[in-house]
Amino acid sequence: MIGFELVKDQASKERNPALRDRIEALAFERDCSSRGGSEYDSPLSSLVLTKDQADFAVDTLESILNELRT
């Protein structure tokens, strides 16, 4: 499992929930939900994934972060 924290400022470490929400919305739009399950699938289903699924998730996250950086 890998995680990272989104902060407004690296010095203060103040969390950035607005950025988190934007990334989550963009991931959902790109068919890459960042949530750990929903009413339609088991919460455990997100704990097991293929290499292709992991690659898609990482590539999507990278694309979103690059888009938001500009």
Secondary structure, 3 states (H helix, E strand, C coil): CCCCCCECCCCCCCECHHHHHHHHHHHHHCCCCCCCCECCECHHHHHCCCHHHHHHHHHHHHHHHHHHHC
